[in-house]
Amino acid sequence: MAEHFFTRLTSFVHRGIRRHLEWIFRITTRRPLLVFVIAAFLLLPASLSILSTRFESDIFKLFPAEKGPLKLFLETLEWTGGARQAVFLLEGEPEQLIPEADAFAARLKEQTVDGKPAFARITYRVFDTAEAEAFARFIGYAVIHPELFLDRSQVDSFARRLTPEAIEQALLRTQTELASQMGMGLRDLAAADPLSLRDLVLPRLKAASQALNLDPDSPYFLSRDGRVLIMIAEPAKPVNDMDFARKLVAGINHARQDAQVAISCTGAHLSAVIDESVMKRNIIVCIISSLFVVLGLFFLTYRRFLPTLLIPLILLYGVTLALGTAGVFLPSIHIISFAFTALIIGLGTDYSIHLYDRFYSERSKGSDTAEALRRAVTDTGHGLFTAAVTTALPFLALVISDVRALSELGLLVGLGVLFSLYGTFLFLPPLLVFSERRFPGTTYTPLPGFGLGRVWSFSRRHRRVMIPLSLLLVAGSLAASAFLTFEGELKNLQPRSSEAFLTQEKLEKHLSLSPKQLLVTVDGKNLEGVIGRGSRIALLAERYQEKGQLVSWSSLDRVVNSPEAQREILVELRKRPGAARWEQQVAGALERNGFALEPFQDFLTGLAGLKNAEPTPAAEGVAELSASPLRGVVERHLVQDENGWHLLVYLYYSGKEFSQQDFLRDLAALDPTARATSVDLVSNQLAQSVQHSFFWGFLLGGALVLCLLLAHFESLFGIFASLFPVLSGVVAMTGLMAITGMGLNFMNAMVLVTILGMGSDYGLHIAHRVAGAQKEREQGEYVQAGRAVLLSALTTVAGFGSLAFTDYGAMSSIGWATNYGIGATALFALVFLPAFLPRRSA
C-alpha cells in the first residue's frame, strides 16, 4: 500500500513538473517577445525596492541582541561612549608628544561637517586646565572627606601629613609653588588643599578613570615609557549616520597630515567607514573577477559568443529580483549578507551550463533545433528544477532563524537561485532559437570530455578499491574534524590590514591592563541600593584577585568608599595622636608662615568636623565627582538612563586561570539580578544562537529536500547518489579546515548551509542522467553530466571561493571554506560516485 502510494506520488510530481517545463518550452519558443516584456516589467518594481533599501556594515547587527551578554555588551558601549568614541594613538619621542597633541587637538576642534563642529569633546589629559576652578573645588571637598575617597591603606599617610613637622614642610612647599611663575594658577588649589593631601587621593581617582595601563604620575593619558599618548574624541553624531562618518574620517585625515609624530586612529566611525569600503571593494572585485572567469570557462568550453554574453544578463536578472523582493520584507540588508549573492554567480551559471550543454550535445548528435531544445528544457530542465528547489529550500528554511546573518542569507540566496533558474528558462531558449535562425550554418563539434571518460572507466573498473577508499577518506576527515576549533574572536573577522584593526591591536598589546575583560553590571532605581550591591560584588572581585585569577579590577567602590569602609577610616583617624587638634595645628602653622586664615576657612572647618563625622552618603560623593573635571570616573562606572541606575564593575584577567563559570555562579548566588558580559560570553551566546538556527534550519531544509528527492527518484539509491557526495564533501571540508589550522567562526559556518544546498546538485545531475540510460550510453551520459558538474564547481569556486584572497577576515574564511567544500563535493561526485552506481546488463 505504501509503495503504491509512493509510486503514484512520484508519478504525479513528475507529470506536474514536466507539464510546467513543456509550457515554458512552448511560451519561450513561440512567444519570446511577450516573455521579454513581462520579465522586463518585473525589473521595475524590483529596482525601485533596491533603491529604497538601506545597507549596513555593523557586524553586531548580524546577530540577535535582545538578551544575554551581547545585549549588555552593546548597552555598555552606548553607556560609556565606546560606541561613539574615536581613539587616537600619538607615537613619538616624549618631548614631541605633548606639543603635537596640543596642536592636533586644536586642528580637530577646527574640523566641521556640514558647517557644524565635527567633535563634541576631545580629551587627552586627566582634566582640562580650563576647569582649574572646578578641580580646586572638588579637591577642597575630597581632602576634608577622607572617609569617602581615601584608600584604607593610606590612613596612616593621611595622619602623618597632619603632624606638626609635616604641616610645616607642606606649607613651605605651597609657598614655593605660589611664588613660582605658575603660582597664579595654583591659588585656588592651595586654598582648597594647602597641605597637598590630594596626593593621597588623586592617584586612586586617576587610575579608576582609565581603562588603560597609563603613567599614574602624568596629567596626560601617557604610556609609562612616555612614547605613546592617547587622545579620545567624541564625534558629534552617531556611527549609523554613514554620510557624517565618511566626512568625519576625511576631516581626521586632513587634521593629521602635517603631524610630526605618528597618529593612528580606531573607533566605531573609522571602523564603519573602512569596513564598508573594504567590503564593497572586496565584493565588487570578487563579482567582476569571478564573472570574467565564469564567462571565460563557458566560452572556452562551448565557443559561442551569444550564450556567453547572455549569462551576465541572467545573473543580473536573478540578483536584481532577489534583492528587490528581499527589500520588500527587510527594512535593511547587511553588507555581508549581500556578499553571499556572489553565490548566485556560481549557482546561476550552473543552470545555463547544464541547459546549454544538453542542447549542444543533442545538436552534435544530429537532433534539430526544436528537438534539442525540447530535450534540454523538459529532460535536463527536470533535473535542474529539482536541483534548484533542493538548493533553494535549505536556504529559505533559514528565514525562520533569529540570527539575522542566516535569515538574510537564506532569503537572498534562496530567492536568487529560483529567479536565476527561471531567468535561464525564460531567456536562454529564445536566444538559442534566434541564434540558430541568424546563423543557420553553425556546426556543433563534440565537446571536450576533460578526461571524465577515463575517470568513469577507472572508477567502474576498480570499484572494489574506490568504494573503500572513499569511505576511508570520509572516516579520516571525520576524525580530523574532531580537532576543529571554534574561533569566537569577533575582531579577527575584521579587515586585518585596516588602520582601525591595527590601532586596536596596538592598544591591546601595549596599553591594555590585561588581554581579557569581564564586565558586571548592577541595575536598579535607587542609587544607594545599587552602590551597596556593587560593593558586595567588589568584595567578590577582590577575593578572586587574591586567588590570582584576576590581574586587577575596577569599580566605583575603589573610588567612593562604602559606609562600612568609611566608618573604619573615621575610627582609625580619630585614634591618631593629636587628631582632635588638627584644625588648631594647621591654623597656627598658617599664621606662622604668613598666610591669612580666611581663604583656608573651608579646609579648617572640614578638619574640625572629622572628629564627629559620620559616613557620607555615597550619592553625595558621586555628585561631587560628576561635577568635577574627574567626572570620567563616574561616567566609566555609573550610568543613569530612563531605566534607572547602572553600576559597572570591570574585571581584568589573562586567560584560562580565571574560571568564568565559577565566578558567574558566585555572582548569581550573591546578586541574582546582576548581569555579566565579555567577549568570551558574547562568543558563546552567538555560537549557541547559530547552532540553534542551524539545527532547525537544517532539520526543516533537510526534510523538504528529502521529500523532493523522494518525489524525483523512484529508488532510494537515487537519494543516496544525491546526498553521498555532498555529505562526504562537508565532512572533508571540516577535516581540511582542522588540518590546515583554520577554525570555524560565525561567518564561515554559513558555508555549511551553502554547501548542503549547492552540493546536492552534483550527485543529483549525475544520477538523473545515468539512471535512465542504457548500459552502452552510461559513460556518455556521465561525461555530459560530469562536464557540467565540473564547470559548475569551477564557476562556484571562481564566483565565491575568490573571497579567500580578500583582506577581510570574515569573507576570507568564507572563501576558503567554500573552496574546500565545493572541491571535495565535486571530487566525491565525479571520482567516487561512479563506483557506487549499480551495474546493469547490456
C-alpha positions in Angstrom: 0.0 0.0 0.0 2.7 2.4 1.0 4.8 1.5 -2.1 1.8 2.1 -4.3 1.1 5.5 -2.8 4.8 6.4 -3.1 4.8 5.4 -6.8 1.6 7.4 -7.5 3.0 10.4 -5.7 6.3 10.2 -7.7 4.4 9.9 -11.0 2.1 12.8 -10.0 5.1 15.1 -9.2 6.9 14.1 -12.4 3.9 14.8 -14.5 3.4 18.2 -12.9 7.0 19.3 -13.4 7.1 18.0 -17.0 3.9 19.9 -17.9 5.3 23.0 -16.3 8.5 22.7 -18.3 6.7 21.9 -21.5 4.7 25.1 -21.0 7.9 27.0 -20.5 9.3 25.5 -23.7 6.2 26.4 -25.7 5.9 30.0 -24.5 9.6 30.8 -24.8 9.9 29.4 -28.3 6.5 30.6 -29.7 6.0 34.0 -27.9 9.5 35.2 -26.9 8.6 38.9 -27.2 5.9 38.6 -24.6 8.3 36.7 -22.3 10.8 39.5 -22.6 8.2 42.3 -21.9 6.9 40.6 -18.8 10.4 39.9 -17.5 11.5 43.5 -18.1 8.3 44.7 -16.4 9.2 42.8 -13.2 12.6 44.5 -13.1 10.9 47.9 -12.5 9.4 47.4 -9.0 12.5 45.3 -8.0 14.8 48.2 -9.0 12.7 50.7 -7.0 12.8 48.4 -4.0 16.6 48.2 -4.2 16.9 52.0 -4.3 14.9 52.3 -1.1 16.9 49.6 0.7 19.5 50.6 3.3 22.7 48.6 3.6 24.5 48.2 6.9 28.0 47.2 7.9 27.9 46.9 11.7 28.9 43.2 12.4 26.9 43.2 15.7 23.6 43.7 13.8 24.1 40.3 12.2 23.2 38.5 15.5 20.2 38.7 18.0 20.9 41.3 20.6 17.6 41.4 22.5 19.0 39.5 25.5 22.1 38.0 27.1 25.7 39.1 27.1 25.5 40.7 23.6 22.7 42.9 24.7 24.6 44.1 27.8 27.8 44.4 25.7 26.1 46.8 23.3 24.4 48.7 26.1 27.7 49.3 27.9 29.2 50.5 24.6 26.4 53.0 24.5 26.5 53.9 28.2 30.3 54.5 28.3 30.5 56.2 24.9 32.6 53.4 23.4 30.2 53.1 20.5 30.7 56.8 19.8 34.4 57.4 20.5 37.3 57.9 18.2 40.6 56.9 19.8 43.9 58.4 18.5 47.3 57.0 19.3 50.1 59.5 19.0 53.6 57.8 18.9 56.9 59.6 19.0 59.7 61.0 21.2 58.5 62.1 24.7 59.5 65.7 24.2 57.4 65.9 21.0 54.2 64.2 22.1 52.7 67.0 24.3 53.2 69.9 21.9 52.0 67.7 19.0 49.0 66.6 21.0 48.0 70.2 21.7 48.4 71.1 18.0 46.5 68.1 16.8 43.7 68.6 19.3 43.4 72.2 18.1 43.1 71.1 14.4 40.4 68.5 15.4 38.4 71.2 17.1 38.5 73.3 13.9 37.1 70.4 11.9 33.5 70.8 10.8 31.0 68.6 9.0 28.2 70.4 7.1 29.1 73.7 8.9 28.9 72.2 12.4 31.7 71.1 14.7 32.8 67.5 14.0 33.5 66.6 17.6 31.5 67.3 20.8 34.5 66.7 23.1 38.3 66.0 22.8 40.2 64.7 25.8 43.9 63.7 26.3 44.6 64.7 29.9 43.2 63.8 33.3 41.5 67.1 33.5 41.3 70.2 31.3 43.3 73.2 32.6 40.3 75.3 31.7 38.4 73.6 34.5 41.0 74.5 37.2 38.5 76.3 39.4 36.1 73.2 39.3 39.1 71.0 40.0 40.2 73.0 43.0 36.6 73.0 44.3 36.5 69.2 44.2 39.9 68.8 45.8 38.7 71.0 48.6 35.8 68.7 49.1 37.8 65.5 48.8 40.5 66.3 51.3 38.1 67.1 54.1 36.1 64.0 53.3 38.9 61.4 53.5 36.4 58.8 54.7 34.8 59.0 51.2 37.8 59.0 48.9 40.8 57.8 50.9 42.0 54.2 50.5 42.1 52.4 53.8 45.8 51.6 53.3 46.5 55.4 53.2 45.1 56.3 56.6 48.5 56.3 58.3 49.9 58.5 55.5 47.0 60.9 55.8 47.5 61.2 59.6 51.3 61.7 59.2 50.6 64.6 56.8 48.9 66.3 59.8 51.8 66.1 62.2 53.4 69.5 63.1 56.6 68.7 61.2 54.8 67.5 58.1 52.5 70.6 58.2 55.4 73.0 58.2 57.1 71.1 55.3 53.8 71.2 53.2 53.3 74.9 53.8 56.8 75.6 52.7 56.2 73.7 49.5 53.0 75.6 49.0 54.8 78.9 49.4 57.4 77.9 46.9 54.7 76.9 44.3 52.8 80.1 44.8 55.9 82.1 44.3 56.7 80.4 41.0 55.5 81.6 37.6 52.6 79.1 37.8 51.6 80.4 41.2 48.7 82.4 40.0 47.0 79.3 38.6 47.5 77.5 41.9 45.9 79.9 44.4 42.5 78.3 44.4 44.1 74.8 44.7 46.4 75.9 47.5 43.5 77.4 49.4 41.5 74.2 49.0 44.4 72.0 50.0 47.4 73.8 51.5 48.9 70.5 52.7 48.8 68.7 49.4 46.6 65.9 50.8 45.4 65.5 47.2 48.5 63.4 46.5 46.9 60.6 48.6 43.5 60.8 46.7 44.3 61.7 43.1 46.3 58.5 42.0 43.3 56.4 43.1 40.9 58.6 41.1 43.1 58.8 38.0 43.5 55.0 37.9 39.8 54.5 38.2 39.1 56.9 35.3 41.2 55.0 32.9 40.7 51.6 31.2 44.4 51.5 30.0 47.7 51.0 31.7 49.0 54.6 31.7 51.5 56.6 33.7 49.8 57.4 37.0 52.1 60.4 37.6 51.3 62.2 34.3 48.4 64.6 33.9 48.1 63.3 30.4 46.9 60.0 29.0 50.5 58.9 28.5 52.1 55.4 28.4 54.5 54.5 31.1 57.5 54.9 28.8 56.3 58.3 27.6 56.3 57.4 23.9 52.5 56.9 23.4 49.7 59.4 24.1 46.0 58.5 23.9 43.5 61.1 22.7 39.8 60.3 23.0 37.3 62.3 20.9 33.6 62.1 20.8 32.1 62.7 17.3 29.1 65.0 17.2 26.8 62.3 15.5 26.4 58.6 16.0 28.0 56.0 13.8 24.9 55.0 12.0 25.0 58.3 10.1 27.3 57.0 7.4 27.4 60.2 5.4 28.7 62.1 8.5 31.1 59.2 9.3 32.7 59.4 5.8 33.1 63.2 6.1 34.5 62.8 9.6 37.2 60.4 8.5 38.1 62.7 5.7 38.5 65.5 8.3 40.6 63.3 10.6 42.9 62.5 7.7 43.3 66.2 6.9 44.0 67.1 10.5 46.9 64.7 10.9 48.6 65.5 7.5 51.4 67.7 8.8 51.9 66.0 12.2 55.5 65.4 13.4 54.5 62.2 15.2 52.7 59.1 14.0 49.0 59.3 14.6 46.7 56.3 14.1 43.1 56.0 14.9 40.4 53.5 15.8 36.8 53.7 16.8 33.3 52.9 15.6 33.2 55.7 12.9 36.5 54.8 11.4 35.7 51.1 11.5 32.4 51.6 9.9 33.8 53.6 7.0 36.8 51.2 6.5 34.6 48.1 6.8 32.1 49.4 4.4 34.8 50.4 1.9 36.7 47.2 2.2 33.6 45.0 2.0 32.2 46.8 -1.0 35.6 46.7 -2.7 36.1 43.0 -2.0 32.6 42.2 -3.2 32.9 44.2 -6.4 36.3 42.8 -7.2 35.0 39.3 -6.4 32.0 39.7 -8.6 33.8 41.2 -11.5 36.8 38.8 -11.4 34.6 35.8 -10.9 32.3 36.9 -13.8 35.3 37.1 -16.1 36.4 33.6 -15.0 32.9 32.2 -15.4 32.5 33.7 -18.8 36.0 32.6 -19.9 35.3 29.0 -18.8 32.0 28.9 -20.6 33.4 30.4 -23.8 36.5 28.1 -23.9 34.2 25.1 -23.5 31.4 25.9 -25.9 33.0 28.5 -28.2 29.7 30.5 -28.5 29.5 34.3 -28.1 25.8 34.9 -27.7 25.2 32.3 -24.9 28.3 33.5 -23.2 27.1 37.1 -23.3 23.6 36.1 -22.0 25.0 34.7 -18.7 25.6 38.2 -17.1 22.1 39.2 -18.0 20.6 36.1 -16.4 22.7 36.6 -13.3 21.8 40.4 -13.1 18.2 39.5 -13.5 18.3 36.9 -10.7 20.2 39.1 -8.3 18.0 42.2 -9.0 14.8 40.3 -8.4 16.2 38.6 -5.3 17.4 41.9 -3.8 14.2 43.7 -4.8 12.0 41.0 -3.3 14.1 40.8 -0.1 13.8 44.6 0.1 10.1 44.3 0.4 10.4 42.1 3.5 13.5 43.6 5.1 14.0 47.2 6.3 17.7 46.9 5.7 20.2 44.4 4.4 23.7 43.8 5.9 26.6 44.1 3.5 27.9 40.7 4.5 24.5 39.1 3.6 24.7 40.9 0.3 28.2 39.4 -0.2 26.6 36.0 -0.3 24.7 37.0 -3.5 28.0 36.2 -5.2 26.9 32.6 -4.8 24.2 33.4 -7.4 27.0 33.9 -9.9 28.1 30.3 -9.4 24.7 28.8 -9.0 23.0 30.8 -11.7 25.7 29.9 -14.2 25.2 26.2 -13.3 21.8 26.2 -14.8 22.9 27.9 -18.0 25.8 25.4 -18.3 23.6 22.3 -17.8 20.9 23.5 -20.1 23.2 24.7 -22.9 25.5 21.6 -22.5 22.5 19.3 -23.2 21.3 21.4 -26.1 24.8 21.4 -27.6 25.2 17.7 -27.1 21.9 16.9 -28.8 22.7 19.1 -31.7 26.1 17.5 -32.1 24.3 14.1 -32.3 22.2 15.3 -35.2 18.9 16.5 -33.5 17.2 19.6 -35.0 17.0 22.8 -33.0 13.4 22.3 -31.7 14.0 18.7 -30.6 17.4 19.5 -29.0 15.9 22.5 -27.1 12.8 20.4 -26.1 15.0 17.7 -24.6 17.2 20.3 -22.8 14.2 22.1 -21.3 12.0 19.2 -20.4 14.6 16.5 -19.6 17.7 18.3 -18.3 15.4 21.0 -17.1 13.6 18.5 -14.9 16.9 17.8 -13.1 17.6 21.5 -12.9 14.2 22.2 -11.4 14.7 19.6 -8.7 18.3 20.7 -8.1 17.3 24.4 -7.9 14.4 23.7 -5.5 16.6 21.4 -3.3 19.2 24.2 -3.3 16.7 27.0 -2.5 14.8 25.3 0.2 17.6 24.8 2.7 18.4 28.5 2.3 14.8 29.6 2.5 14.4 27.4 5.6 16.9 29.7 7.3 14.5 32.6 7.1 13.0 31.3 10.4 16.3 31.9 12.1 16.6 34.6 14.7 20.2 35.2 13.6 19.9 37.9 11.1 23.0 36.8 9.2 21.4 33.4 8.5 17.9 34.8 7.9 19.1 37.3 5.3 21.5 34.8 3.7 18.7 32.3 3.3 16.2 34.8 1.8 18.7 36.4 -0.6 20.3 33.2 -1.9 17.1 31.1 -1.9 15.3 33.7 -4.0 18.3 34.3 -6.2 18.6 30.6 -7.0 14.9 30.4 -8.1 15.0 33.7 -10.0 18.2 32.6 -11.8 16.7 29.3 -12.7 13.7 31.0 -14.3 15.9 33.6 -15.9 17.7 30.7 -17.6 14.5 29.0 -18.6 13.0 32.3 -20.0 15.9 33.8 -21.7 18.2 31.0 -23.0 15.7 29.1 -25.3 14.6 32.3 -27.2 18.2 33.3 -27.6 19.2 29.8 -29.0 16.3 29.9 -31.4 17.4 33.4 -32.6 21.0 32.2 -32.9 20.0 29.2 -34.9 18.0 31.3 -37.3 20.6 34.0 -37.5 23.5 31.6 -38.1 21.9 28.5 -39.8 25.2 27.0 -40.8 26.6 26.7 -37.3 28.4 23.4 -36.7 28.4 21.5 -33.4 31.6 19.6 -32.9 32.0 17.1 -30.0 32.7 18.9 -26.7 35.8 18.2 -24.7 35.4 15.5 -22.1 38.1 16.8 -19.7 39.3 13.2 -19.2 36.0 12.3 -17.5 35.6 9.2 -19.7 38.8 7.8 -18.3 37.6 8.7 -14.8 34.4 6.8 -15.3 36.2 3.7 -16.7 38.8 3.7 -13.8 36.2 4.2 -11.1 33.9 1.5 -12.5 36.7 -1.0 -13.2 38.3 -0.5 -9.7 35.1 -0.1 -7.7 36.4 -2.6 -5.0 39.2 -0.1 -4.4 37.4 3.2 -4.9 34.5 2.4 -2.6 36.6 1.6 0.5 39.0 4.4 -0.4 36.1 6.9 -0.4 34.8 5.6 2.9 38.4 5.8 4.3 38.7 9.4 3.2 35.4 10.2 4.9 36.4 8.4 8.1 39.8 10.2 8.1 38.2 13.6 7.6 35.6 12.8 10.3 38.4 12.0 12.7 40.3 15.2 11.8 37.1 17.2 12.2 37.1 16.3 15.9 40.1 18.7 16.3 38.2 21.6 14.5 38.2 24.7 16.8 35.7 27.5 17.0 37.1 31.0 16.6 35.0 33.3 18.7 37.1 36.5 18.5 34.9 38.9 16.5 37.9 41.2 15.9 39.6 38.5 13.8 36.7 38.8 11.3 37.6 42.4 10.5 39.9 43.7 7.7 43.3 42.7 9.0 45.3 45.5 7.5 42.9 48.3 8.2 44.1 51.1 10.4 41.3 50.7 12.9 42.2 47.0 13.4 45.9 47.6 13.7 45.4 50.5 16.1 43.2 48.4 18.3 45.9 45.7 18.3 48.5 48.2 19.5 46.2 49.4 22.3 45.5 45.9 23.5 49.2 44.8 23.2 51.0 47.7 24.7 48.5 49.6 26.9 45.8 47.2 28.0 45.6 46.3 31.7 45.1 42.6 30.6 44.3 40.6 27.5 40.7 40.0 28.5 38.0 41.7 30.4 34.7 40.8 32.0 32.1 43.4 32.9 29.5 43.1 35.6 26.5 45.5 35.9 24.1 46.1 38.7 20.8 47.8 37.8 18.3 49.5 40.0 16.2 52.6 40.6 17.7 53.5 43.9 21.3 54.8 43.7 22.3 53.9 47.3 21.0 50.4 46.8 22.8 50.0 43.6 26.1 51.2 45.1 25.6 48.9 48.1 25.1 45.9 45.8 28.2 47.0 43.8 30.3 47.0 47.0 29.4 43.3 47.6 30.5 42.4 44.0 33.7 44.4 44.6 34.5 42.2 47.6 33.9 39.1 45.4 36.3 40.5 42.8 38.9 41.2 45.4 38.6 37.6 46.6 39.2 36.3 43.1 42.2 38.7 42.7 43.7 37.4 46.0 43.4 33.9 44.5 45.5 35.0 41.5 42.6 34.6 39.0 42.3 38.3 38.2 45.0 40.7 37.2 43.0 43.7 38.5 39.5 45.1 38.8 37.9 48.5 38.8 34.7 49.7 40.3 33.2 52.8 41.9 33.8 51.1 45.2 37.5 51.6 44.6 36.9 55.4 44.5 33.9 56.1 46.7 34.1 54.1 49.9 31.2 52.1 51.2 29.6 53.1 54.5 31.4 50.3 56.3 34.7 51.3 54.9 34.0 55.0 55.8 33.3 54.0 59.4 36.6 52.1 59.6 38.6 55.0 58.2 36.9 57.6 60.6 37.6 55.3 63.6 41.2 54.9 62.6 41.7 58.7 62.0 40.2 59.5 65.5 42.7 57.1 67.1 45.7 59.1 65.8 47.5 61.2 68.3 46.5 64.9 68.1 43.6 64.2 65.8 41.3 66.4 67.9 43.8 69.4 67.5 44.4 69.1 63.7 42.5 72.3 63.0 44.4 74.4 65.5 47.8 73.0 64.5 47.1 73.8 60.8 45.7 77.3 61.6 48.7 78.1 63.8 51.1 77.0 61.2 49.4 79.1 58.5 49.7 82.2 60.7 53.3 81.5 61.5 54.1 81.2 57.8 52.4 84.5 56.9 49.1 83.1 55.4 45.8 84.8 56.1 43.3 82.3 57.6 40.2 83.5 55.6 41.0 81.7 52.3 41.5 78.4 54.2 38.4 78.6 56.3 36.6 75.7 54.5 39.6 73.5 54.8 40.0 74.2 58.5 36.3 73.7 59.2 36.4 70.4 57.4 39.4 69.2 59.5 37.5 70.2 62.7 34.5 68.2 61.6 36.4 65.0 61.2 36.3 64.2 65.0 32.5 64.0 64.9 32.0 63.0 61.2 29.6 60.2 60.1 29.7 58.2 56.9 28.9 60.5 53.9 26.1 59.2 51.6 27.7 57.7 48.5 25.3 59.6 46.3 26.8 62.9 47.6 30.3 61.8 46.7 29.2 60.7 43.2 27.5 64.1 42.7 30.7 65.9 43.6 32.8 63.7 41.3 30.3 64.2 38.5 30.5 68.0 38.8 34.4 67.9 38.7 36.9 67.5 35.9 37.3 63.9 37.1 33.8 63.1 36.0 35.2 60.4 33.8 35.5 58.2 37.0 31.7 58.3 37.4 31.0 58.1 33.6 33.0 54.9 33.4 31.4 53.2 36.4 27.9 54.6 36.8 25.3 55.5 34.2 21.7 56.7 34.6 19.1 56.4 31.9 15.3 56.1 31.6 15.5 52.6 33.2 17.4 53.7 36.3 21.0 53.4 37.5 23.6 51.0 36.1 26.8 50.3 38.1 29.7 48.8 36.1 32.4 46.6 37.6 35.4 45.8 35.4 37.4 42.6 35.9 40.7 42.1 34.1 42.2 38.7 33.5 44.8 37.0 31.3 43.2 33.8 30.2 42.2 30.3 31.5 43.4 30.9 35.0 40.1 32.8 35.6 37.2 30.5 35.9 34.3 32.5 34.4 31.7 29.8 35.2 32.7 29.7 38.9 32.6 33.5 39.1 29.2 33.6 37.4 27.9 31.0 39.9 29.2 33.0 42.8 27.8 36.2 41.3 24.4 34.7 40.8 24.4 33.5 44.5 25.5 36.9 45.7 23.2 39.0 43.4 20.8 37.1 41.2 19.9 40.1 39.1 23.4 41.2 38.3 24.4 40.8 34.7 27.8 40.0 33.1 29.3 40.2 29.7 32.7 39.6 28.0 34.0 38.7 24.6 34.0 35.1 25.6 30.4 35.2 26.9 29.3 37.0 23.7 31.0 34.5 21.6 29.3 31.6 23.5 26.0 33.3 23.1 26.4 33.8 19.3 27.7 30.3 18.9 24.6 28.9 20.7 22.3 31.1 18.5 24.0 30.0 15.3 23.9 26.3 16.4 20.2 26.6 17.3 19.3 28.3 14.0 21.4 25.7 12.1 19.7 22.8 13.8 16.2 23.9 13.0 17.1 25.2 9.5 19.0 22.0 8.7 16.1 19.9 10.1 13.4 21.8 8.1 15.5 22.2 5.0 16.7 18.7 5.1 13.2 17.3 5.4 12.0 19.4 2.5 15.0 18.3 0.3 14.4 14.7 1.3 10.8 14.9 0.2 11.8 16.4 -3.1 14.4 13.7 -3.7 11.9 11.0 -2.8 9.5 12.6 -5.3 12.2 12.9 -8.0 13.8 9.5 -7.8 12.0 6.2 -7.9 14.6 4.4 -5.8 16.4 5.0 -2.6 19.7 4.7 -4.4 18.9 8.0 -6.3 18.6 9.7 -3.0 21.9 8.2 -1.9 23.6 9.3 -5.1 22.4 12.9 -4.4 23.4 13.0 -0.8 26.6 10.9 -0.6 28.9 13.5 -2.4 27.6 16.5 -0.5 27.7 14.9 2.9 31.1 13.5 2.3 32.2 16.9 1.0 31.0 18.6 4.1 32.9 16.2 6.3 36.0 16.6 4.1 35.7 20.4 4.3 35.7 20.4 8.1 38.5 17.9 8.2 40.6 20.0 5.8 39.9 23.1 7.9 41.2 21.3 11.0 44.3 20.0 9.2 45.2 23.5 7.8 44.6 25.1 11.2 41.6 27.0 10.1 38.8 27.4 12.7 35.1 27.6 12.3 33.6 31.0 13.0 30.3 32.8 12.8 30.8 33.7 9.2 32.2 30.5 7.5 29.7 28.4 9.5 27.2 29.6 7.0 29.1 27.8 4.3 27.9 24.5 5.8 24.4 25.5 4.6 25.6 26.7 1.2 27.5 23.5 0.6 24.5 21.4 1.5 22.3 23.5 -0.8 24.8 23.6 -3.7 26.5 20.3 -3.4 23.4 18.1 -3.5 23.0 19.2 -7.2 26.2 17.4 -8.3 25.2 13.9 -7.4 21.6 14.6 -8.5 22.6 15.6 -12.0 24.9 12.6 -12.5 22.3 10.1 -11.0 19.5 11.7 -13.0 21.3 11.3 -16.4 22.9 7.9 -15.8 19.9 6.2 -14.1 17.7 6.3 -17.3 20.5 5.5 -19.8 21.1 2.1 -21.4 24.4 0.4 -20.4 26.2 1.4 -23.6 25.2 5.0 -23.1 26.1 5.3 -19.4 29.6 6.6 -20.0 28.4 9.3 -22.5 25.6 10.4 -20.2 28.1 10.6 -17.2 30.6 12.6 -19.3 28.0 15.1 -20.3 26.6 15.5 -16.8 30.1 15.4 -15.3 31.3 18.1 -17.6 28.5 20.4 -16.5 29.2 19.5 -12.8 32.9 20.2 -13.2 32.3 23.5 -14.8 29.7 24.3 -12.2 32.2 23.6 -9.4 34.8 25.7 -11.1 32.4 28.6 -11.6 31.3 28.4 -8.0 34.9 28.5 -6.7 35.5 31.4 -9.1 32.4 33.1 -8.0 32.6 32.7 -4.3 35.9 31.0 -3.5 37.7 34.0 -4.7 36.8 35.7 -1.4 39.6 33.6 0.1 42.1 36.1 -1.1 40.4 39.2 0.4 41.8 41.1 3.4 38.5 40.9 5.2 38.8 38.1 7.8 35.1 37.2 7.7 35.0 37.0 3.9 38.4 35.3 3.6 37.3 32.5 5.9 34.1 32.1 3.9 36.1 31.8 0.6 38.5 29.1 1.9 35.6 27.1 3.4 33.8 27.3 0.1 36.8 26.2 -1.8 37.3 23.2 0.5 33.6 22.2 0.5 32.9 22.6 -3.2 36.2 21.0 -4.3 35.6 18.0 -2.0 32.0 17.6 -3.1 32.9 17.7 -6.8 35.7 15.1 -6.1 33.3 12.7 -4.5 30.6 13.2 -7.2 32.9 12.8 -10.2 35.5 10.3 -9.0 33.9 8.1 -6.3 30.2 8.2 -7.1 30.5 6.2 -10.4 31.9 3.3 -8.3 28.7 3.2 -6.3 26.3 3.2 -9.3 24.8 -0.2 -9.9 25.9 -2.4 -12.8 23.4 -3.1 -15.5 23.4 -5.8 -18.2 23.5 -4.7 -21.8 
